[in-house]
């Protein structure tokens, strides 16, 4: 990137987001997308969706990989390393301290915290899914397929691998 402040802006933003990412980093993906696609047009919506798809396809810590790809796009290898550390560093430190404190809290507080965080986490993850679907769906067939898969996943007990295989077949046939 031509802007020397870009890596600092990206790293700082990722540190802040990773510090509040209840439910994992996917819960803050909408904000990351907004930051790197719209606020600072370092990449296109399609590139962001492609990085997400690539990170999901590879085993391992997929959100760290995705943020590394974003950092690489912004600032090469140093950006990839800085983005990875910004993604996992703050949550690891927070979880370490929280775990030490958590065991000292009364059992009633633990249950209250867990119960109250479930809808927050679910809402953030759903919002991330909607944002990624809107970034990736480029045609009416893809929108229909995404909606159908979402409905099938909600009303049936089909394994996601069946949906992935069907999507692969439809994409391979050029229908998506």
N, C-alpha and C positions, 0 to 999 in steps of 0.2 A: 504494500500500500504506500501511497505517496505521503500520507499523513503520519508523521512520526509519533503522534499521540494516540493513534489507533490501537496499538497493542495495550497501552496502559488503560485506555477507556474500556476495551473488551475485558481485560483481566479484572479490573475493578468491578465491572458490572457482574461478571461471573462469580466473583467472591461474594458480593452482596446477595445475589440470587441463590447461590448454593447454601448460604447461611439460613435462608428461610424456606428451603424446599421441602416442606412436609410431604411425605409420600414419595420421596425421591426426586431426582432432577426432572423427570417428565412433568411434574406439577408446575414448573416454571418455564417450560418450553415456549408457551405463547409469548412471554416477555422476551425471551432470547430471540425468537423469530422477529418480533417487532424491532428489537434493538439492532440486529445485524442486517435485516432486509429493508426496513423502512426508515428508522432514525439515522442509521449510518449505512447507506446502501453498499455494503461490502460484498454482498452476494445477492443472487436472485432468489425468489421464492422457490423456484424449481431446484436450484442448487441446495437450498436448505432441506427441502423434502428428500432429495437424493442422498444427502449426508445422513438423514434420519433413517432412510431405508437401508443404507449400507451398514450403519451402526446396529440396526436391529437384526440384520442377517448374520452378523459375526458374533460368535460366542464370546462371553466375557462381560466386562463392565461397559455396556453399550453407551451410556450417556457420557462417560469419560471419553470414550472414543469419538463420539459425535462432537463434543466440545473441542477435542483435539483437532478434528477436521476443520471446524469453524476457525480455530486459532491459526491453523496452517494456512487457510485461505486468506486470513488477515495479515499474517506476519511470518509465514514460513515455519520452519522447524522451531525456532524460539517461541513463536506464538502457539504452536501446538503443545509444547511443554508447559508454558505458562497457563494456558487454558485448562489443561488437564489438572495441574496442581490447584488452580483456582476452583475447579469443580469438586475435587475430593478433599482438599485440605481443610477448609472451614467446617464441613459437616463432621469430619473425623474428630477434629478438636472438640466441637460442640457435643458430639455423642460421647466422647470419653468423659468429659466433665459431667454431662447429664447423667450418665450411668453411675458415676460415683455418688451423685446427689440422690438419684432415683431410689437407690436401695435404702436410703435413710428416711424417705418420706413414709408417712402412714399409708397403709394399704388402701384406705378410702380415697385418698388423693390420687393414687395411681389409677384406680378404676375411673374416677371422674375425668382425669386427663385423657385417658384412652378413649372413653365414650365420646367426649367432646371433639376429639381430633378426627374421628372416623368420617363425619360428613364433610369436614374441611378438606381432608385428603382426597376423598372420592370426588368432590367437586373440582378440585384442582387437576386431578388426573383426567377427568372427563373433558374439562376445558382444553387441556393439552391435546387430547385426541381429536377434538373438533377442529382445533387450529391446524393440526397436521393433516387432517383429512381435507380441509379447505385448501391447504397449500398444494397438496398432491393431486386433487381432483381437477383435471383440466377439461373434461368433457362430460356430456350428459350420461354416457354409459358408465363412466367411473363414479359419478355421483350416485347413480342408481345402484351400482354394485356395492358401494360403501354403505348406503342406507340399508340395502338388503342384508348385508353381512352383520351390521349393527343390530338389526331386528332379530335375525336368526340367533345371534349370540345371546340376546336378552331373553328369548322365549324357548330356546332349546338347550340341550346339554352337549351340543356338538363341540368337539375339540377344535381349537384354533388351527391346528395343522390341516384340517379338512378345508377350512376357509382359505388358508394360504395356498394349498394345492389347487383349489378351484380358481383362485385369482391368477396363479401362474399359468394355468391352462388357458383361461380367458385372455390374459395378456399375450401369451404365446400365439394365440390365434388372431391377435390384432383386434380383439373386441373391446379392449380397454385403452 
